[in-house]
């Protein structure tokens, strides 16, 4: 059964917001918690339209006129990692990349853009609407062929943006994920570091992922009702629409990033994943392991290298 696979641009006439989008978002979460999934999807989609209409977009400095990819970073709260994140991106840019900084509660991200970047697009949503809605809005504001999402608490290794874009272009992929290195095995995840070989893989690390923008928007973007599994579920919708596969892991694109801030946070995060199963079943999505076999994913046990490598010098 289709829910959030509706395309927003083609649904505006049927989903004109009549309520404050914040209220609609709260209603969507309440419906979802009560397993009223159809109502939740309609409410959250209408909320996203409302947030998109109210967002402001401002250009600062000199950005590439027609970038090959937009680097999208959103931030809902200030942490010591936000400024280093933007600085690392700035150090990895060339004229193929534009940058979009999205304020979902942390307006200091714009200050960091002015400090480190020659130019950027500032998308001001102003409140925490969740990662998926904010990423979807930013992708709609971009005019680049590709979009690359980087989490604001991660630090890019040099050469990572080129690696992501090259993999997308070389393999004519729909989506590519990078390698993620946590500060310790306790704060990492089994899917983070898949080793040294490029291989088929769902972009199950949305924190460093690149997408063909046309395909991303054609199926409506990330589903905001999910907390976890967003990348895999989106790939399933792309597979259904285009009747083909094209999703990869690129080991030369590296982000230093923790899965959770603490063991307690890790437990809460994983508990939220468990509730996704009923919703994904409602949508008709096959088991993720079946989809992995379909795209040719060799599985974690065959990935070369140590899954939770404790860092290089950046963590020392």
N, C-alpha and C positions, 0 to 999 in steps of 0.2 A: 504493500500500500504506500502510495507516495504522500509525503508530507512536505518537508522542507526542500524537496527537489524542485518545487515550483520556482520559476525564475522571477525575481522581483521586478525587473524592468517590464515584464509582460503582465504583471499582476496589479499594477498601480490602480487601475480603475476599479478593481474588485476589492482592494484593501486600502482605501483611503483612510488614514488615521482619524478617528473621531474622538480619541482619548489622548491624554498625555502619554507619550511613549514610555516614560518611567512606570506609569501605572500598568500599561500593557505588559511590560517586561515582568513586573511583579506577578501579574495574573498568569503569564506564561509559566513562570516557575512554580506557581501554586498548582496549576493544571498538571504540569509534569510530575510533581511530587505525588499527585493523586492518580497518576497513570491515565489521565485524560489527554492522551497524546495528540489527537487531532486538534482539540481546542488549544493546546499548548503551542502547536506549530502555527496555527492561524494567528494567535496573539503575538508570538515572537516575530513573525514575519512582518506583521503590521507595525510593531514597535520599531523594527529595523528601518522600515521606510520612513517613519517619523524622525528617528535619529539622523538619518541621511539628509532629510530635508532641513533639519535645524543646524547641522554642522556647518562651520565656516571653513573656507579654504583660502590660505594666504601664501603668496610666494615671497621668499626672502632670498636676496643675493642673486647669483647667476648659476642656474641649473642647466644641464644639457637640454637642448630644445626637443630632441626626440630620442630619449634614452632607450637602450635595449631592455633595461629592467629597472623597475622601481624598487628600492630597498625600503621596506615598511617596518617601522619600529613604533610600537605603542607603549604608553606608560601611564599607569593609574596611580602610582605612589612613588615618592622620592626614596631612593636607596643609594648607598655608596657605589653601586655598580652601574648606575644609569650613565653618568658622565664618561667613565672608561669605555662603556659600550659604544657611545657615539664617537668617541675619539678613535677607537679601533676601526670602526666603519670608515671614518674619514680617511684613515691611513691606507685603506684598501681600495679606495675608489679610483676609477678613471672615467673618461668621458662616456663610456657605455652605460653608466649608472646614474640614476637620479635618486634622491632620498626623500621619503615622506615621513615626517614625525607626527605622531598622532597623540594628542592630549586627551586621555580619558580619566583625568583627575590630577595629573602632575604637569602643571604648566611650565615647570622648570625645564622640561625637555626641549622647549623652544629656545631657551637660553643657551643650552648646550649646543644646539644646532648653529646658533649665531657665533658661538665661540670656536667650533671645530670645523664647520662646513663652509664651503664657498657659496653654496646655495642649497635651498631645500624647500619643500612644500610642507606647510604647517596645517594640519587638519585638526580643528578644535571641536571635539565632541563635548568635552568639559566634565563628564561624569563617567564613572566606571560602568560601561555597558557590557563588559565581558570581552574576551579576546576575539571571539568569532564575529560578532557584530562589527567591532572596530576594524578588524581586518577586511571584512567584506566591504565596508564603506570606503576604506582607503583604496582597495582594488578598483572600485567604481570611479574613484577620483583620479586614478592613474590613466595615462594614455600610452604607457609602455607596452611592449609585446609580452613581457614577463613581469611577474611580481615575486619578490624575495622577502620572506618574513624572518626577522631576527628578534629574539626576545631581548628586552631591555636590561636583563640581569645576566646576560651572556657576553663573553669577550671573543671576538673573531680572531682566528689566526690569519696572518698575512697570506694572501693568495686565495682565500676561501671564496670570495665573491666571483672571481674568475673561474674557479673550479665548478661552482654551481651553474653558472651561465654556460660554460663550455659543455658540461654534461647535458644540459637541456638541449643545446643546439646540435651537438655531435650526434646524439641518439634520437633526436626529434621526439623528446619525451614530453609527457604531460606534466610530470612532477618529479622533482629530485630532492632528496634529503641529504644532509651532511652527517658527519661524525660528531658525536658529543662526548666530551670528556668531563667527568665529574671530579670534584675535589677529593672524594673518597668513595670507596665501594658502597658504603652505607647510604650515601646521598646520590648515588647513580641509579641506573636501571638497566635491565638485561639487554634492552634494545638499543642502548645509547651508542656504544662503540662496536661496530660490526667488523672491524678489522681493516686490512689494507687493500682489499680488492673491491673494485666497482662491481655491483651486482644488482639484479632486480630486487626492489623493496618498496613497500608502501612508505610514503613520507610520514612515518609514525613519530617523528620528532619535528613537530610543526615549528619549534623554536628556531630551527635553521632549515628552511624549506623553500624551494623555488617552484613556481607554477606557471604554466602557459596561461596567460591571463584570459584569453578567449574561452578556453575550456573551463577554467575556474568559474567564470561568470555565467557560462552557458547553463550550468546546472545549479546556479544559485549561491555558490560559495560555501563556506563552512556552515554547518548546522549549529546554531547557538544553543540548542537544547542539550547538546552533548558536552560533557566535561571529561575529556579523554576520548580516544578513537575518532577524533574529528578528521584526521588525515585519511585514515583507512576508509571511513564512511564516504568521504568526498570522492575518493578514488573509485569506490564501487559505483557511484552515480556517473562518474565520467566513463567508466567501462560500459555501463548500460547505454549511455547516449552514443558513444562513438564505436562501440562493439569491437574494441581493440584494447591493448594494454600498452604501457609505456611509463613505468615508474621505477626509479633507481635510487641506489645509495651511492654517494660520491665520497670516498674516504679522504680526499684532499681538501674538502671543505670542512673546517674544524671549528667548533664552538665550545668554549670552556663554560660549562653550565651545569648546575645541580638540578636533579629531578625534584628535590624538595629542600626546604630550608632546615628541616630537622626530622628526626624519626617520627615525632608526633604528627608533623605536617604530612609526612609520607603516608602514614596510616589513614589520615583523613582523605587524602587525595585518592588512594586506592579504593577506599570505601565508596567514593562517588562513582568510580568506574563500574562497580558491580551493578548499579542501577541502570546502566546503559543497556544491558543485555535485553531487557524486556522491550525497551524502545526500539532497538535495532531489529528485534524480531518482529515488532509491529510494522516496521517499515518494509519488511521482507528481505532484509540483508542476510545473505548466507553467512555461516560461521567464518570468522576471519582466517582461520587456518585453510579453509577451502579456497578462499580468494588468494591467499599467498601461493598456494600450489598453482593456481591459474596464471598468475603473473610470472611464475618461475622462480620465486623466492627460495633459495637453498636452505633456509632455516638457520637459526642462530648457532647451532652446533658446528656447522660447516664454515662459519665465518672465521677468517684467519685473525690471529692476534688475541690479546686478552680483552675480555669484555669490559672490565672496569679498570682500565689503566689508571693508576694514580699518576697523575700529571707530569707534565714537564715543568719547566721553571716558573710558569705563570702562576702556579698555585703555591710556590714556595715562599 
